[in-house]
Amino acid sequence: MERGEADGLGEDERAFYEALAENESAVDVMGDDKLKIIANELLSSIKSNAVIDWYRSEMARAKIRVTVRRILRKYGYPPDLQPAAIQTVLQQAEAFSAKWAA
């Protein structure tokens, strides 16, 4: 968490950043700053699309999955790394969903 505050990311943004940066080649190709921008956009977009218990509804999960895919494509995230990144981002979003609902 201290690391996130040092580089301008909050706890939620940091989780999405780490999901995107899990693959070192993505960091090499995209750069740290671009991944931070993507993490910020993912956070705001997922929070605005997440309804109560969204992770239990396949239709709601699909909508968020499409949103994540579009954001990654918009910023040029490597296509071969997208499926794993999308899955990890969804897992992070599920972990934070209880906090967001409160």
Secondary structure, DSSP 8 states (H G I E B T S, - for coil): -HHHHHTT--HHHHHHHHHHTTSHHHHHHH-HHHHHHHHHHHHHHHHHH--TTGGG-HHHHHHHHHHHHHHHHHTT--GGGHHHHHHHHHHHHHHHHHHHH-
